Amino acid sequence: MSLDSDLRLWVCQYREAPSYPITAFDLWFKRQGVKEADLLAHLNELQHQLDREAKEVEDLASDCSQTVVQHQYWCFYCAQLRAHYRLRHCVRTGATQSVALH
């Protein structure tokens, strides 16, 4: 599988209750042997995809449907991962704006 597919499978898991495991994700990410900058680029792309999909789902369903809520969880989790790795990258490199969160 590609990193894009693997990321999507990791982020877009159905859960009865929201769960946003950064530690478990970080352990998985380290085993992949991918640079953090590359991970951020892939997470940025995934965020754009999820945001588009969430908008499409919202246009088709009621605001309280399980599908809408689930997509909102996935968008939130992806954004949380992006913020975590962006901050970590900035701290390590001393950069303040080197990685955009489009």
Helices and strands as residue ranges (DSSP letters): H 3-11, H 22-32, H 36-60, H 66-93
